Amino acid sequence: MLSRQPRQRRRYPHQHHGQGAGLLNEDILELVLRHANWNPYMLCAIACVCKPLNELIKLEMWKKFCLSRAPRMAADLSFGVKNDAIEINWDKLGKLMIYCAGCHSTRHFKSLSPPGGGHLVLKSRFSRTSGRSFLHPKCRSDVLYVTDLCEHLDDEEDVGLFRGVFKSFGASKTRQMLLDRGKLEEGACCPFCRSRVWSMMEARMIPPSAQRRLASYDYENSIEYLVCINGHLTGMCLLLPLPDSDEERAGGGGGRGGGGGDDGGGDEDVDDDNEPAAMARDNGKAVAINSSSDDCETDVRL
């Protein structure tokens, strides 16, 4: 009588735990993704195949995606970080680069526009220079990259959406001030990493320079941005109406342009009056017109 032997699990050559079990050569996958210009659709599809591939895509390939799209910003965010895969969360940063989360109301910001409307953004510009306008005066030494506005136009109102990311958020002055001033919002989470968030309006940390940078209404509750515990920022504002005629544009009446005049803000206004306008209109589309050595453009070619 034949003895029954326990069935042994088949192992593939070069199989390593946590590094794409069953994948014969990770370099081949990297070459394929590089040839596809790190297409995010392909990254997501491969990550759905199995758990080991999901770990490989999340820890390695999304980092290469970020470095290919915004090399200066990605290099700056990872500079001096011991374990960038955990501290930066490359897959979450990749989503932040290419995804606008859409319009939604919060406890302090009430929008008349229908909620939702999240979409991929084919091209984004992340500006470290513009990010200074969103920082509290006591936190101007922090580094924040912020996108240009994504305008969601509606019959009721025009809403501008923006997103950003802090460098070394765990050691930033902004985080320390939020811990001292604000409480985590109930029922709200980051659209990129699903973490708890603080309200900058609740903490009273939104400077007047943010209103000028966004060309938003100058009244309470017209701007809100949320910062999650991982340093991701998502914000929204009510935009001023654009002038209808060339005469109104020439006279500066009601135009959307950021930077606007002297408001006596003292140390609230650092370098803003010397910067060119943040946004302009070209054939009905928002176009970035200021640039600096700190600006980074991400280009998603699908």
Number of C-alpha atoms within 10 A of each C-alpha: 3 4 5 6 6 6 6 6 6 6 10 11 11 13 14 14 8 12 18 20 18 16 17 14 12 13 10 11 15 16 12 12 18 15 10 14 16 23 15 20 10 14 20 15 10 15 17 12 10 12 13 19 21 20 15 18 24 20 18 15 22 24 20 19 24 22 17 17 23 20 16 16 23 21 12 13 21 16 12 10 14 9 10 15 16 10 15 22 17 24 23 17 21 21 18 23 28 19 18 20 21 22 21 18 15 16 14 15 17 15 19 14 18 12 11 11 12 13 11 13 15 13 13 22 19 23 23 22 21 27 23 24 27 24 24 23 18 13 17 17 13 19 21 26 25 27 25 22 23 19 18 15 12 11 7 10 15 20 24 23 26 20 24 23 27 23 22 21 22 14 10 16 17 24 23 14 15 19 13 10 14 18 13 18 16 10 9 17 18 20 20 21 17 13 15 18 24 25 24 25 20 19 15 12 21 20 18 17 27 24 23 24 24 30 25 23 16 14 9 10 14 19 26 23 24 24 26 25 18 24 23 25 25 25 22 27 27 25 24 19 15 15 16 11 9 9 10 13 14 10 10 13 14 14 20 25 20 22 24 19 9 10 12 8 11 9 10 19 21 15 14 23 16 9 16 14 21 22 21 16 14 9 6 7 11 15 15 17 11 15 16 11 9 14 20 22 17 21 16 19 12 11
